[in-house]
Amino acid sequence: MAKKHRIAVIGHTGRGNYGHGIDTVWRHVPDCEIVAVADADASGRAKAAKRLAVTKTYADYKKMLDEVKPAIVSICPRWLDQHRDMVLAAARRGIHVYMEKPFCRDLTEADELVAACEKKDVKLAIAFQTRYSPILPVVRSLIEEGRLGTLLELRGRGKEDRRGGGEDLWVLGTHIMNLIQFFGGEPNWCFANVLADNKPITKKHIKSGPEGIGPLAGDSVNAMYGHDDGVTSYFGSHRNTGERASRFGLTILGSKGAIELTTGYIPRAHFLADSHWSSSRSGKQWLPITSAGVGKKEPLARKTNHDGNIAACRDLLAAIEEDRQPEASIYEARTTVEMIAAVFESHRVGGPVTMPLKTRKNPLTLYKP
C-alpha cells in the first residue's frame, strides 16, 4: 500500500473560518489522511471534527503540530493577521503548507516567511486555483507560438463590488496579480494612485481593514506595472461598479490578437485573432479556448467544487517528492503582496517606484500626520 500523507488542519471559526475548501480538499486527494484539526472556537472545532471525520481536536494549533507531527498542514482562515504566525509555526517544525490566500499583510512578514521556509526546506503552496487550470498552458502556448504577435498589455480588474478599491485589490486582486506575473513576468516598476470619493487618499483615509488586512484605504485603485520586453500591465478597481463580477479577470493584448480569461479551475477563456482587438471592427469572432485548444469543445467535466484545490494539493505532494517549488509557490505569493504594496507606495511617494520595493513595511503605516 502507498504510504498515507498525514494532514493537519488549522481553522478559526469566526475569524476567517476554513477558507474556500482548504480543509475538506484533502478528503479528495488519494493517499492522504486528515489526522487532526485545530480551532480556537469550541463550537467550530466540533463541527470541523465531524466534517473532517477526525477525533483529535485542539484549541491550540501549535500543540497540535507538536503532538500530531503531520507532514502537511492546511492553513485555512481567510483573515490575514493570523497567517504569519501559523506559517512560522509550521515552517519552524519542518511541516509543509497549503494555505488560503492572500499570503500575509506586508513584505516584512513575507520576507520572514520565505526565510523560515528556506531554512527548513519547507514547500508552501498558496490557493491560486486558476494557476492549476489545464486551460492556462493552452493560453501560454498561444503567446509563445506568436498567435498574439508581440505581447503588449495585460489588463486586470477586480470584482468591483462593495469591496471595490483597496479591499478588492487585497482580497481578489491577488488572483489577478498572480496571473499577471504568470504571463508577463516579474514587474520592474509600478505607478499608481488610490482615491477615496474621487480624491487622493491621505492619512485621514487610512482605517483598519476587514478580515485582518491591516491598514487600508481607497474606494478606487488604478495601477500600472512595467515588465521586461516593453510589456505593460494594468489593474483597476472601483467600488460598486461591477455587476456579478462581470469584469473580474484578465485580458491579454498583443499586436495580432487578444485573449480574455476569467478565474477558476475551468475558467472562461476566448481568443480573438484580430489586431483591432474588436470583433465589431474586423468582423472576426471570439473563439473559445479550452484545455483541448482554440475553438474546441471542453473535454473535461467539472467533478467537484474542489477541482482546483485538488490539483494544487497533488502538485504540492509532487513538489515535496521531487524537491521543487510548487506551481504557485511562496515566492509567487510574496510577489503578489509586493505588487499590492507597490500600489500604495507609489501613491504615497507620488510617482513610480522600482521593484523589488526598497521599503518592506506596509506603505500605509508610513504616512505622516
C-alpha positions in Angstrom: 0.0 0.0 0.0 1.1 3.5 -0.7 2.1 5.5 2.4 -0.6 7.9 3.5 0.4 11.5 4.0 -0.6 12.8 7.4 -2.5 16.1 7.1 -3.4 18.5 9.9 -5.9 21.4 9.5 -5.9 24.8 11.1 -9.1 26.8 11.1 -10.5 29.6 13.2 -14.3 29.9 13.3 -15.4 33.5 13.3 -12.0 34.7 12.1 -11.7 33.5 8.6 -13.1 30.0 9.2 -11.8 27.4 6.8 -11.4 29.4 3.6 -12.7 28.0 0.3 -12.5 24.3 0.9 -8.8 24.4 2.1 -9.8 21.9 4.8 -12.0 19.4 3.1 -10.0 19.1 -0.1 -7.7 16.5 1.4 -10.6 14.1 1.6 -10.5 14.0 -2.2 -6.7 13.5 -2.6 -5.5 9.9 -2.8 -3.1 8.6 -0.1 -3.8 11.5 2.3 -5.4 11.3 5.7 -6.6 14.2 7.8 -5.4 13.3 11.4 -6.3 16.4 13.4 -7.9 19.8 13.4 -7.2 22.9 15.5 -9.7 25.7 16.0 -9.7 28.3 18.9 -13.5 28.3 18.8 -15.0 25.2 20.6 -18.2 25.1 18.6 -16.5 25.5 15.3 -13.9 22.9 16.3 -16.6 20.3 17.0 -18.3 21.0 13.6 -14.9 20.7 11.8 -14.1 17.5 13.5 -17.4 16.0 12.3 -16.9 17.4 8.8 -13.4 16.1 8.5 -14.1 12.8 10.3 -11.3 13.2 12.9 -11.2 12.5 16.6 -8.1 14.5 17.6 -9.0 18.2 18.1 -7.1 21.1 19.6 -7.7 24.6 20.6 -4.0 25.4 20.2 -2.6 24.7 16.8 1.0 24.7 18.0 0.2 21.9 20.4 -1.5 20.0 17.6 1.6 20.4 15.4 3.9 19.2 18.2 1.8 16.2 19.1 0.5 15.0 15.8 3.6 15.8 13.7 1.8 16.0 10.3 3.7 16.1 7.0 1.5 18.9 5.7 -0.8 21.4 7.4 -3.7 23.3 5.7 -3.8 26.9 6.9 -7.4 27.7 6.2 -8.5 31.1 7.7 -9.0 33.9 5.3 -8.1 36.5 7.9 -4.6 37.8 7.1 -3.5 38.7 10.7 -3.1 35.0 11.6 -1.2 33.8 8.5 2.3 34.9 9.6 2.2 33.1 13.0 0.6 30.0 11.5 3.1 29.6 8.7 6.0 30.3 11.0 4.8 27.6 13.4 4.7 25.1 10.6 7.9 26.1 8.9 9.9 26.0 12.1 8.7 22.4 12.6 9.6 21.4 9.1 5.9 21.0 8.1 4.9 21.7 4.5 2.0 24.1 3.9 -1.1 24.5 1.8 -2.8 27.8 2.6 -5.6 30.2 1.7 -4.8 33.5 0.0 -3.9 36.3 0.5 -0.5 35.4 1.7 0.3 37.9 4.5 -0.1 41.6 5.5 3.2 43.1 4.3 6.6 42.5 2.8 8.3 42.3 6.2 6.1 39.3 7.1 6.6 37.9 3.6 10.4 38.0 3.8 10.3 36.4 7.2 8.1 33.6 6.0 10.3 32.9 2.9 13.4 32.8 5.1 11.8 30.4 7.5 10.6 28.0 4.8 14.0 28.2 3.1 15.8 27.3 6.3 13.8 24.1 6.8 13.3 23.3 3.0 9.5 23.6 3.6 7.3 23.7 0.5 4.4 26.2 0.6 1.7 26.3 -1.9 -1.0 29.0 -2.0 -4.5 28.5 -3.3 -4.4 30.4 -6.5 -6.6 27.8 -8.1 -6.5 29.3 -11.6 -2.8 28.6 -11.8 -3.6 24.9 -11.9 -6.1 25.1 -14.7 -5.5 22.9 -17.7 -6.5 25.9 -19.8 -3.6 28.1 -18.7 -0.9 26.1 -20.7 -3.0 26.5 -23.8 -3.2 30.2 -23.3 0.5 30.4 -22.7 1.3 28.4 -25.8 -0.8 30.8 -27.9 1.5 33.6 -26.6 4.7 31.6 -27.0 3.8 30.5 -30.5 3.2 34.1 -31.6 -0.5 33.8 -32.2 -0.9 37.1 -30.4 2.1 38.7 -32.1 4.1 40.9 -29.8 2.8 40.9 -26.3 1.8 44.5 -25.4 -0.5 44.7 -22.5 -2.3 42.8 -19.7 -5.4 44.4 -18.2 -6.9 43.1 -15.0 -9.8 44.2 -12.9 -11.3 43.1 -9.5 -14.9 42.3 -8.8 -15.7 45.9 -8.1 -18.5 45.2 -5.7 -18.9 46.8 -2.2 -15.2 45.9 -1.6 -14.0 47.8 -4.6 -10.8 49.7 -4.3 -8.2 48.8 -1.7 -10.1 45.8 -0.2 -10.8 44.4 -3.7 -7.1 44.8 -4.5 -6.2 42.7 -1.5 -8.9 40.1 -1.4 -9.5 39.3 -5.1 -6.8 41.3 -6.9 -4.3 38.9 -5.6 -5.6 36.3 -8.1 -5.2 38.8 -10.9 -1.7 39.9 -9.8 -0.6 36.3 -9.9 -1.9 35.8 -13.4 -0.2 39.0 -14.5 3.1 37.7 -13.1 2.5 34.3 -14.8 2.0 35.7 -18.3 4.0 39.0 -18.1 6.8 38.1 -15.7 8.1 39.9 -12.6 7.2 43.6 -12.7 10.1 46.1 -12.6 8.2 49.2 -11.6 4.7 50.4 -10.5 2.9 53.7 -11.0 -0.4 54.0 -9.2 -3.0 56.2 -7.4 -5.6 55.4 -4.8 -8.7 57.5 -4.4 -11.5 58.0 -1.9 -14.5 59.8 -3.1 -12.6 60.8 -6.2 -9.8 62.5 -4.2 -6.3 61.2 -3.5 -6.1 59.3 -0.2 -4.3 60.9 2.7 -3.6 59.8 6.3 -7.1 60.6 7.3 -8.5 58.0 5.0 -6.4 55.1 6.4 -8.5 52.8 8.6 -8.1 49.2 9.9 -9.4 46.9 7.1 -11.7 43.9 7.5 -10.5 40.3 7.8 -7.2 41.2 9.4 -5.9 43.0 6.3 -4.4 45.8 8.4 -4.2 49.5 7.4 -6.4 50.0 4.3 -7.7 52.9 2.3 -9.4 53.8 -1.0 -12.5 53.0 -2.9 -10.7 53.4 -6.3 -7.4 51.9 -7.4 -5.6 52.5 -10.7 -2.2 50.8 -11.1 0.3 50.3 -14.0 3.3 47.9 -13.9 6.3 47.7 -16.3 7.7 44.3 -17.3 10.5 43.1 -19.5 10.3 43.5 -23.3 8.2 46.6 -23.1 5.1 44.8 -21.7 2.8 46.9 -19.5 0.1 45.6 -17.2 -2.8 47.4 -15.5 -5.1 46.7 -12.6 -8.2 48.7 -11.7 -11.0 48.5 -9.2 -13.8 51.0 -8.4 -16.3 50.3 -5.7 -19.8 49.3 -6.6 -19.3 49.5 -10.4 -19.5 45.8 -11.2 -22.4 43.5 -11.8 -22.0 39.9 -10.7 -18.2 40.1 -11.2 -18.7 41.0 -14.9 -15.2 42.4 -15.4 -13.3 40.2 -12.9 -10.5 38.6 -14.9 -7.6 39.3 -17.2 -7.3 40.5 -20.8 -4.1 39.8 -22.7 -3.4 42.0 -25.7 -0.9 41.5 -28.5 -0.1 43.1 -31.9 -2.1 40.3 -33.6 -4.9 39.4 -31.2 -6.4 39.3 -27.7 -7.3 36.8 -25.1 -9.9 37.2 -22.4 -9.6 35.0 -19.3 -11.7 34.7 -16.1 -10.6 32.8 -12.9 -11.2 29.3 -11.6 -10.1 25.8 -12.4 -12.1 25.8 -15.7 -12.2 29.5 -16.4 -14.0 31.0 -19.4 -11.4 31.9 -22.0 -11.6 33.3 -25.5 -9.2 34.2 -28.3 -9.7 36.9 -31.0 -7.2 36.7 -33.9 -7.6 40.4 -34.6 -5.1 43.3 -34.3 -8.1 45.7 -33.7 -9.0 43.8 -30.5 -12.6 44.4 -31.6 -14.8 41.9 -33.4 -17.2 44.8 -34.3 -14.4 46.5 -36.3 -13.0 43.4 -38.0 -15.9 41.1 -38.2 -13.8 38.3 -36.7 -15.3 36.2 -33.9 -14.1 35.4 -30.4 -13.3 31.7 -30.2 -13.4 29.6 -27.0 -10.2 28.4 -25.5 -10.4 25.0 -23.8 -7.9 22.5 -22.4 -8.1 20.9 -25.9 -7.2 24.1 -27.8 -8.8 27.0 -29.6 -12.3 26.6 -30.9 -12.6 23.1 -29.4 -15.2 21.7 -27.0 -14.0 21.4 -23.4 -13.4 17.7 -22.8 -13.1 18.0 -19.1 -16.1 17.9 -16.9 -16.2 19.6 -13.6 -16.1 16.8 -11.0 -16.3 18.7 -7.7 -16.1 22.2 -6.3 -12.6 21.1 -5.1 -11.1 20.6 -8.6 -8.7 23.5 -8.4 -7.7 22.7 -4.8 -7.2 19.0 -5.6 -4.8 19.9 -8.5 -2.9 22.3 -6.2 -2.6 19.7 -3.4 -1.4 17.0 -5.8 1.1 19.4 -7.2 2.3 20.2 -3.6 2.8 16.4 -2.9 4.8 16.1 -6.2 6.9 19.2 -5.3 7.7 17.6 -1.9 8.7 14.3 -3.6 10.7 15.9 -6.4 12.2 18.6 -4.2 11.0 21.5 -6.3 8.8 24.5 -5.8 5.0 24.1 -6.1 3.4 25.7 -9.2 2.0 28.6 -7.0 4.9 28.9 -4.6 5.8 31.0 -1.6 7.9 33.2 -4.0 4.9 34.0 -6.2 2.8 34.6 -3.1 5.3 37.2 -2.0 5.3 38.8 -5.4 1.5 39.3 -5.2 2.0 41.1 -1.8 4.7 43.2 -3.4 2.5 44.2 -6.3 -0.2 45.3 -3.9 2.2 47.1 -1.6 3.7 48.9 -4.7 0.3 50.4 -5.4 0.1 52.2 -2.0 3.8 53.1 -2.0 3.6 54.7 -5.5 0.6 56.7 -4.3 2.4 57.7 -1.1 5.6 59.0 -2.9 3.6 60.5 -5.7 5.4 58.7 -8.6 6.7 55.4 -10.0 8.5 53.0 -7.6 11.0 50.4 -8.7 10.5 46.8 -7.8 11.6 44.9 -5.7 10.5 47.7 -3.3 13.1 49.2 -1.0 10.6 49.7 1.8 9.3 46.4 3.2 6.8 47.9 5.6 3.2 48.5 4.8 3.3 51.9 3.0 0.1 52.9 4.7 1.9 52.9 8.0 4.5 55.4 6.7 2.1 58.4 6.2 3.0 61.4 8.3 0.2 63.5 10.1 
